[in-house]
Amino acid sequence: MNHATLLLMLAGALLAGCSGPDAPAEQQAATIRFAVAGRLENPKIVEASGLARSQREPGTLWTINDSGKPYLYAIDHEGRHLGRVDLNKSDNRDWEDLASFELDGDPYLLVADIGDNDARYKKRTIYIAKEPRTDENKTKVDWEIDFEYPEWSTRRRVSCGRRRERTHPRADEA
């Protein structure tokens, strides 16, 4: 099955779950309410640009700044500071996202340096490092993946008047 077929099937499944005006009243009246769970305690986290659950320490979240020093910040679920780790052998040109995963039983963090607000760079980098403990002050990149988008200047889209980066192909490119 090709990617376009899979995307169409997924879209159909999602649309099938949508409710229209003939839906029961309890479905029509549903609203989303947001609540503040906490506030970021560390004033050095000025533009949090990703959030990932720790695979090593329960109750710990990792976050990053969009640019500046290549630091990983550990926080708890209420935003309290638990630690800061320098990600050696990396640059923070424009970090956009963060993920955690396990590989062969070892916890890892993935940092996506894929931002480019001024469309100046062809190369993007994904850094992968073993997840540090919150009491460590540095860790190193275990491996990195450098890549370029084909026809990189056309792989941009405009949203709300600002350019936004994406790491996935459009359905017609799959």
TORPA-813285 format. One line per field, with one value per residue (C-alpha): x, y, z. Coordinates in steps of 0.1 Angstrom, whole numbers, always signed. Each point is the difference from the previous one (the first is absolute). Example, Ala and Ser with C-alpha at 12.3 -4.5 7.8 and 13.67 -1.06 7.14 Angstrom:
u c(+123, +14)
v c(-45, +34)
w c(+78, -7)
This chain:
u c(+0, +15, +1, -27, -25, +9, -5, -34, -11, +11, -18, -32, +1, +5, -29, -23, +4, -11, -34, -24, -30, -21, +22, -14, +0, +27, +24, -9, +5, +35, +26, +37, +12, +36, +16, +34, +19, +30, +24, +36, +21, +34, +3, +26, -28, -11, -14, -9, -1, -5, -11, +8, -7, +30, +6, +24, -16, -38, -16, +27, -5, +27, -3, +23, +3, -6, +35, +30, +21, -4, -16, -26, -21, -16, -32, -28, -37, -6, +30, +24, +37, +17, +32, +18, +22, +24, -4, +37, +8, -32, -10, -33, -7, -37, -12, -36, -9, +10, -9, +9, +2, +17, +23, +13, -11, +19, -18, +7, -9, -4, +4, -12, +21, -23, -11, +8, -20, +18, +4, +38, +10, -1, +12, -20, +13, -16, +21, -4, +15, -4, -23, +20, -10, -13, +30, +25, +12, +10, -5, +12, -17, +3, -9, -15, -19, +6, -25, -13, -35, -2, -8, +4, -13, -34, -5, -11, -36, -16, -22, -14, +23, +32, +20, -1, +24, -12, +19, -26, -9, -33, -23, +7, +38, -4)
v c(+0, +34, +30, +19, -29, -3, +38, -1, -30, +19, +31, -20, -16, +34, +16, -30, +9, +37, +9, +23, +20, -32, -14, -5, +32, -13, -3, +35, +17, -14, +27, +0, +15, +8, +2, +12, -30, +20, +27, -3, +8, +4, +35, -13, -18, +29, -17, -36, -17, -37, -23, -37, -24, -15, -37, -2, +19, -1, +33, +19, +19, +14, +33, +21, +36, +9, +15, +10, -24, -37, -9, -26, +11, -25, +10, -17, +0, +33, +18, -2, +0, -34, +5, +13, -21, +14, -20, -1, -3, +18, +34, +16, +20, -4, -30, -7, -33, -26, -37, -29, -37, -32, -20, -34, +8, +33, +34, +26, +36, +13, +37, +14, +30, +6, +36, +27, +32, +19, -29, +3, -36, -31, -25, -12, -21, -25, -7, -33, -4, -25, +16, +14, -1, +33, +3, -1, +33, -12, -27, -5, -6, -37, +5, +26, -1, +28, +4, +25, +2, -6, +33, +14, +35, -14, -22, +30, +10, +31, -2, +31, +22, -18, -27, -34, -29, -35, -33, -21, -1, +12, -28, +8, -5, -34)
w c(+0, -9, +22, -18, +4, +37, +5, -17, +21, +32, -11, -7, +34, +17, -19, +8, +37, -6, +12, -19, +10, +2, +28, +35, +22, +23, -29, -14, +34, +5, +8, +7, +32, +7, +34, +11, +13, +11, -10, -12, +31, -18, -15, -25, -18, -21, -31, +8, -33, +8, +28, +5, +28, +16, -7, +29, +29, +6, +5, -20, -32, -23, -18, -22, -10, -37, -3, +21, +21, -8, +33, +10, +29, +24, +16, +20, -10, +17, -17, +29, -10, +5, -20, -30, -23, -26, -33, -11, -37, -10, -12, +8, -32, +2, +20, -7, +17, +24, +4, +23, -8, +9, -22, +11, +36, +1, +4, -27, -7, -36, -6, -34, -12, -29, +3, -25, +5, -27, -26, +1, +6, -22, +27, +29, +29, +23, +31, +20, +34, +29, +24, +29, +37, +13, +24, -29, -15, -34, -26, -35, -34, -8, -36, -22, -32, -25, -29, -25, -15, -37, -16, +35, -8, -11, +31, +21, +7, +14, +30, +18, -19, +12, -16, +17, -5, -5, +0, -18, -38, -13, -12, -36, +7, +18)
